Amino acid sequence: MEFKWTTKYSVNNELIDVQHRMLFAIINDLNTYIINGQGLENIEEILNKMSAYATLHFRTEEDILLKSNYTEYQKHKDYHDSFKKQILKSTQEVISNKNEKTVIEIHRFLMNWLTSHILDEDVKYSELLN
């Protein structure tokens, strides 16, 4: 299933929105590999790409939140740190136990985490960025 970014995911900051769209694209790359039966071959590469890009995005977002004096900054950073740990754990699982079920579970996790994080957490600071 294609994972589409729409304006409902906008946080009123073009840089963050662009970065969110890139995260959607990486998740869609994983979906494409799953559909084409290449998920197991490329999962480590995609998870490493997701981890690296998420780290860049989180750093950008956290810098903006700090400069904006966002009161829930630490809580928000903790969510980011938890995600990074989960991606590392998932990457290690895939390396040691490559199977299609794991790849599909990771894809589902990434989609669910990103949408819920944007709609439940990022939306909280979007008014601040206007």
C-alpha positions as CSV (number, residue, x, y, z in Angstrom):
1,M,0.0,0.0,0.0
2,E,1.4,3.4,-1.0
3,F,1.9,5.7,1.9
4,K,0.8,9.2,0.8
5,W,1.7,12.5,2.4
6,T,-1.2,14.9,2.4
7,T,-1.7,18.4,3.9
8,K,-3.2,16.9,7.0
9,Y,0.4,16.0,7.9
10,S,1.6,19.6,7.5
11,V,3.1,21.2,10.6
12,N,3.3,24.7,9.1
13,N,7.0,24.6,8.5
14,E,8.2,23.9,5.0
15,L,11.5,22.3,6.0
16,I,9.9,19.9,8.4
17,D,7.2,19.1,5.9
18,V,9.8,18.4,3.2
19,Q,11.6,16.1,5.6
20,H,8.4,14.3,6.6
21,R,7.7,13.7,2.9
22,M,11.1,12.2,2.5
23,L,10.4,9.8,5.4
24,F,7.2,8.8,3.6
25,A,9.2,8.2,0.5
26,I,11.7,5.9,2.3
27,I,8.8,3.9,3.7
28,N,7.3,3.7,0.2
29,D,10.7,2.4,-1.0
30,L,10.4,-0.5,1.5
31,N,6.8,-1.1,0.3
32,T,8.0,-1.3,-3.3
33,Y,10.7,-3.8,-2.3
34,I,8.1,-5.9,-0.5
35,I,5.7,-5.9,-3.5
36,N,8.5,-6.9,-5.8
37,G,9.8,-9.6,-3.5
38,Q,13.0,-7.8,-2.8
39,G,12.4,-6.8,0.8
40,L,14.7,-9.3,2.4
41,E,17.6,-8.3,0.0
42,N,17.3,-4.6,0.7
43,I,15.8,-4.2,4.1
44,E,19.1,-3.5,5.9
45,E,19.9,-0.8,3.4
46,I,16.5,0.8,3.7
47,L,16.5,0.7,7.5
48,N,19.9,2.2,7.6
49,K,18.7,5.0,5.2
50,M,15.6,5.5,7.5
51,S,17.8,5.7,10.6
52,A,20.2,8.2,9.0
53,Y,17.5,10.4,7.6
54,A,15.3,10.2,10.8
55,T,18.4,11.3,12.8
56,L,18.9,14.3,10.5
57,H,15.2,15.1,10.6
58,F,15.0,14.8,14.4
59,R,18.0,17.0,14.8
60,T,16.4,19.6,12.6
61,E,13.1,19.5,14.3
62,E,14.6,19.5,17.8
63,D,16.7,22.6,16.9
64,I,13.6,24.4,15.7
65,L,11.7,23.4,18.8
66,L,14.5,24.6,21.1
67,K,14.7,27.9,19.3
68,S,11.0,28.3,19.6
69,N,11.0,27.5,23.4
70,Y,8.6,24.6,22.9
71,T,7.6,23.6,26.4
72,E,7.3,19.9,25.6
73,Y,10.7,19.7,24.0
74,Q,12.1,17.0,26.2
75,K,9.1,14.8,25.9
76,H,9.2,15.2,22.1
77,K,12.9,14.4,22.0
78,D,12.3,11.3,24.1
79,Y,9.8,10.0,21.4
80,H,12.5,10.6,18.8
81,D,15.1,8.7,20.9
82,S,12.7,5.8,21.4
83,F,12.1,5.6,17.6
84,K,15.9,5.6,16.9
85,K,16.3,2.7,19.4
86,Q,13.5,0.8,17.8
87,I,15.0,1.2,14.3
88,L,18.4,0.0,15.6
89,K,16.7,-3.0,17.2
90,S,14.7,-3.8,14.1
91,T,17.8,-3.6,11.9
92,Q,19.6,-6.0,14.2
93,E,16.6,-8.4,14.1
94,V,16.5,-8.3,10.4
95,I,20.2,-9.0,10.0
96,S,20.0,-12.0,12.3
97,N,16.6,-13.3,11.3
98,K,15.7,-12.4,7.7
99,N,12.2,-13.3,7.0
100,E,9.4,-11.7,5.1
101,K,7.1,-11.4,8.1
102,T,9.6,-9.3,9.9
103,V,9.9,-7.0,6.9
104,I,6.2,-6.5,6.8
105,E,6.0,-5.9,10.5
106,I,8.7,-3.2,10.2
107,H,6.9,-1.6,7.3
108,R,3.7,-1.5,9.4
109,F,5.6,-0.1,12.4
110,L,7.2,2.7,10.4
111,M,3.9,3.7,8.8
112,N,2.0,3.7,12.1
113,W,4.7,5.4,14.1
114,L,5.2,8.2,11.6
115,T,1.5,9.0,11.1
116,S,0.7,8.9,14.8
117,H,3.8,10.9,15.7
118,I,3.0,13.6,13.2
119,L,-0.8,13.7,14.0
120,D,-0.5,13.3,17.7
121,E,2.8,14.9,18.6
122,D,4.1,17.2,15.9
123,V,0.7,18.8,15.5
124,K,1.1,20.2,19.0
125,Y,3.9,22.5,18.0
126,S,2.5,23.5,14.6
127,E,0.7,26.5,16.0
128,L,4.0,27.7,17.5
129,L,5.7,27.7,14.1
130,N,3.0,29.9,12.4
